[in-house]
Amino acid sequence: MDVVINEKARGALNRLAALPGMADVKEQVEQMIQYRRVAALRKQNRLKALPQSNHMVFTGNPGTGKTTAARLIGEAFAEIGLLTRRGSAVPFVEINQGTIAEAHVGASEKKVASKFKEARGGVLFIDEAYAFIGKADHRHDEKVIAAMVQQIEDLREEVVVIAAGYPKNMAEFLSFNPGLASRFPTTIHFPDYSVPDLIRIAQQMLLDQEYQATPEYLDALASVMWIEKSQPNFGNARTVRNHIERSIRKQSIRVSRIPQPSRKDLATLLPEDLVHSVHDVQSAERLALQRTIQEAQHRLLEIDLKEILKPQRG
């Protein structure tokens, strides 16, 4: 098998690296590719080459780019020759417990086989993979996971399987079946985005929709991100997308009131277009109240000190 990083493969890898926070992900993927490339050269020179699985585990919170990275990795692997191509398109099949679960005996296992067949030549992305072991019927879970393990083995040269979820939950998933951990030798962690990364993501989302934002809008959005990042269940890029979509809707109302809006008017988001959720407003109000209380306490302390230090009349 020749491992050649052609222009399309390099393009996919470069797009991966260009995404905010993806530098470490690209580095690990490059390592996998170079290992396979050197292994192919060793075979050509009659040297032993240890086989390596392409399957991976992605860990991280929602909205950290796992699905996007999986698509680009599948595209790169297919172009390089790490997958047996079955056409010009690279399949990307996403499944979760909800799409596989069936009430009838054996039906879930058949659906697993069907999805693997659909993904041949591409990527099977198992989102929230740990949910497959979360039901009360433990025996049914074992059968579904066993069906997955069998398909992973049978189609190891045709399908890249990427299982994704929270770090702790994924550790439980891999320990559920003795055959799982050995078939997923590579784990890549996707950290939460920093606020600057989230703003870069917002700018790219706006650019893709032919919008732009003023610096003041981006500053306001950054302030909201600082508040929301400290809250549980923060959605990272998903949260940013929600804010952008709400801002665009609100901007439409504002622009519709302009008699003859210019091209710039139609394309620009202003700070007043940013929609704060009730939670954001409540958080901001709490912070403001805390600052007011602290300032009041400080003033009272100053008054007390003045009273203490005031010269006594004798």
TORMAR-909585 format. One record per residue: x, z, y of N, C-alpha, C in turn. Coordinates in steps of 0.2 Angstrom, whole numbers, plus 5000, padded with zeros to 4 digits. Last residue first. Layout:
<atoms>
XZYXZYXZY...
</atoms>
This chain:
<atoms>
494453735330494553805329494353845336493853605321493853635328493953715327494953505311494453555312494453585319495153325311495353395313494853445314494753235296494553245303494853315305494953215283495553215287495353235294493653215278494153265275494753275280493053105285492753175286493253225284493853005280493853015287493653095289493453005267494153025268494253045276492152965268492253035265492953055267492352835273491952885277492152955275492952775262493252785268492952835273491952785252492552825251492952835258491052705258490852775258491452815256491752585257491552605263491352685263491752575243492352575246492252605253490352565240490752625237491452635241490152435246489852495248490152565246490952355237491152365245490752425248490252375225490952395226491152405233489052315228489052395227489752415227489452185231489052225236489152305235489952155218490352155224490052195230488752165211489252205209489752205215487952055217487752125217488352175216488751945213488651965220488452035221488551955199489251965202489151985209487151935198487452005196488152015199487051805204486751865207487051935205487651735193487951735200487651795204486751765183487451785182487751795189485651705188485651775187486351805186486051575189485851605195485851685194486251545175486851545180486651585186484951565170485551605168486051605172484251465176484051535178484651585176485551335180484951365176484851435178485751235194485951295191485351325187486151075197485551115195485851175192486850985210486951025204486451075203486550925222486250895216486350935210487250985232486551005231486250975225488550925231488450995228487751015227488150755226488350805231488250875228488650605218488350665217488650715222488350425221488750495223488350555221487750305220488250325215488550395216486850285231486650285224487050305219487750295242487150345241486950345233488450185240488850245239488250305238487550085242487850085236488150155234486250165252486850125251487050125244484450175254485050205252485650145251483450175266483850115263484450145260482750305266482450235267482750175264482850425254483250395259482950325260482250475244481950495250482350465256482950445233482350415234481950425241483950535233484150475235483450435237483350655227483650655234483750585237482950605215482450625219482750625226484250575210483750525210483250545215484850705209485050655214484650605215484150755198484050785205484250735210484650675188483950675189483850705196486050715189485850645190485050635192485950845185486150825192485950755194485650835172485150865177485350855184486750775167486150745166485650775171487750875170487750805173487150765173487350975162487350985169487350915173487450915149486850945151486750945159488850895149488350845149487650865151489351035149489450985154488950925155488851065136488551105142488751065148489650985128488850975128488551015134490851035130490750965133489950955133490351195128490951155130490651095133489351285126489351225122489851175124489251465122489451415127489551345123488951575114488651505113488751455118489051695127489051675120488751605119490051665143489351685139489451665132491051625149491151695147490451715143490751495153491251505148491251575145489851515164489551495158490051505152490751535175490251585173490051575166491551425175491851495174491351545172490551325177490851335171491251395170490251355191489751365186490051375179491451315197491251385197490651405192491451175193491951225191491751295191490351135202490251135194490851175191490951155214490351195212490251195205491951065213492151135214491551175212491250945212491650965206491851035207490650945225490150945219490650975213491750925233491350985233490850995227492250805229492650865228492250925228490750705223491250735228491650785226490750595209490550655212491050675218489950445204490550485206490350545209489450335191489350385196489950405198489450255179489550225186489250265191489450315167488850295170488850265177490850335166490550295161489850275163490950425177491250365177490950315172490350545171490150505177490350435178491250565161490550555159490250515165492450595168492350535164491650515162492050705175492250645179492250585174491850795164491350775168491450715172493150805159492650775155492050755159493750865170493950805168493450765164493050985169492950945175493250875174493651035157492851025157492750975163494951055160494751005155494050985156494751165169495051095172494851045167494251255160493851235165494151165168494751215143494851255149494351225154493751205128494051175133494151225139494251295113493751285118494151255124495151205100495051255105494551245110495051145085494951125091494751185096496251135071495851185075495751145082496351065056496451055063495951095067497051065040496551105044496751095052497250985025497450985032496851015036496850985012497451015013497651015021495550985003495650985010496251015013495651004990495550934992495550925000495851134988496451094986496351024989494651194992495251204996495751154994493751144981493651124988494351134992493751194968494051124969494051104976493151324968493951314967494251244968492051354981492151314975492951304974492151444991491551444987491651404981493151435000493251474994492651474990492651345010493251325006493351364999491751435016491551375013492051345008492551535022492051555016491851485012493151455031493551485026493151505020492051415039492451365035492851395030491751535045491251505041491651455036492951555054492751605049492251575043492851435062493451445058493251495052491351325061491751385064492251405060491651155056491251215058491651265061491751015045491851045052491351105052492650905035492150955035492250995041492850735032492950785037492450835037493450625021492950675021493250725026493650455019493950515022493350565024493550355005493150395010493650445013494350284996493950245000493550285006495150364989495550314992495050274997494250454983494750484987495150424991493050454976493150404981493750424986493150554966493050484964493150434969493350664974493850644969493750574967492150674981492750674985493350644980491250684971491250624975491850614979491550814966491550754962491650684966491250884977491850884975492050824970489850864978490250844983490950834981489350924966489250854967489750824973489751054969490051024964489950944964488851074980489551074981489951044976487651074972487751024978488451024979487851174963487751114961487851054966487951294971488451274967488451204965486651294977487151284981487751254977485851324966485751264969486351244973486351454964486451414959486351334961485851524975486551514975486751464969484651524985484751494978485451474977484751554998484651614994484751584986486051475007485351485005485351535000487351435012486951495015486251505012488151335009488151395004487751455007487951235018487751215012487851275007488451285030487751295029487551275022489751245031489651315028488851325027489751125038489851125031489651195027489451075051489251145049489151145041489450905045489450955051489151025048490450805038490050855036490050915041490650635038490750695042490250745041491550515031490950555029491050625033492150365036492250435036491550465035492550215026492550255032492550325032492450165014492850125019492850155026490850235011491450195008491750155013489650295015490250305019490950265017488750265005488650235012489250245016489250344995489250274994489150235001488950475001489650455000489750374999487550465001487850465007488650455007487250464987487050404991487450404998487750584983488050524980487950464985486850664990487550674991487950614989485650634983485750614991486450614993485850684971485850614972485950594979485850824975486450794972486450714972484550834978485050844983485750814981483850814966483750764972484350774977483950914957484350854956484350804962482350964959482950974955483350914955481650954975481650934968482350944965481850974989481551034985481651014977483450944997482850924994482550974989484650935010484250975006483550945003485250845018485350835011484850875007485050865031484950795029484950795022485351005032484650985033484550915031486751015031486251045026485551015026487250845036487250925037486750945031488250705040487750745036487850815038488650545046488650615047488050645043489750415043489150445041489150515042490350275048490450345050489750375049491250125043490650175043490850245045491850005052492150065049491550115049491649825050491449885053491749945049492149725041492449735048492349805051492349785024492049745030492349765036492949885017492349855014492049805019494549945015494049915019493549885015495150095009494950035007494450005011496250175021495650175018495550105015497450155026497350215022496750225019497650055035497650045028497650105023497550055048498250065046498250045038496150045050496649995053497349995049495750165045495550105042495950045044496350255053496550255046496350195043495650225065496450225065496650215057494350265062494550195065495250175064494450395059494250345054494450275056494850445072495350455066495150405060493750415079494350385081494850385075492850505073492650435073493350395074493450635075493350605068493150535068493350645088493950645085493950615078491950665090492250605093492950595090491750785083491450715080491750655083492550875090492650865083492350795081492350915104492650855102492750835095491751035106492551035107492850965105490451065104490651035110491351025111490551225095490151165097490451135103492251285090491551285093491251225094493151245075493051255082492351265084494051145063493751205065493651215073493951025051493951035058493651105060494850975037494351025040494551035047495050815028495250865033494650915035495850705017495250745019495450805024496850625012496650615019496150665021498050705001497350685003497250675010499550634994499250674999498550655001500750624981500050604984499850654989502450614983501850654981501250634985503450494976503050514982502450554980505050464970504450494969504150504976505750294972505750364973505050394972505850154973505750184966505950264967505550104985506250114983506350154977504250104986504550034986505250044984504050234987503850204981504150134981504550255000504950294994504650254988503650195008504350165008504650195002502550275006502550205004503150175003503050395012502850395005502850325002503050345025503650365022503550365014501650335027502150275028502750285025501250465025500950415021501450355021501850525036501950545029501750495024501250465047501950455045502150475038499950515046500050445045500850425043500150655048499850625042500050555040500750645061501050675055500850655048499650605068500250565067500650585062498750715067498550655064499150605063499550805074499450815067499250755064499450745087500150755084500050765076498050745090498450675089499050685085497950885092497550845086497950775085498750905103498950935096498550905091497950835113498650815111498850845104496650855117496750825110497450815109496250895130496350945125496550925118495350755134495650815136495650865130495950595127495450645128495650715129497050525124496850525131496250575132497250535110497650575114497450575121496150445107496150515105496550555109496750325112496050355115495950425113497850315104497950325111497250355114497250285092497650355092497750365100496650165095496150225093496550285094497750085097497250095102496850155101498350095085498750125090498250135096497450015078497550085076497850125082497549895085496949925085497049995083498949855082498649865089498049905089499449955068499349895072499049905079500550025058500150045064500049985069500450005041500649975047500149995053500850035026500550075031500850045038500449955011500749955017500449995022500450004994500050005000500450005006
</atoms>
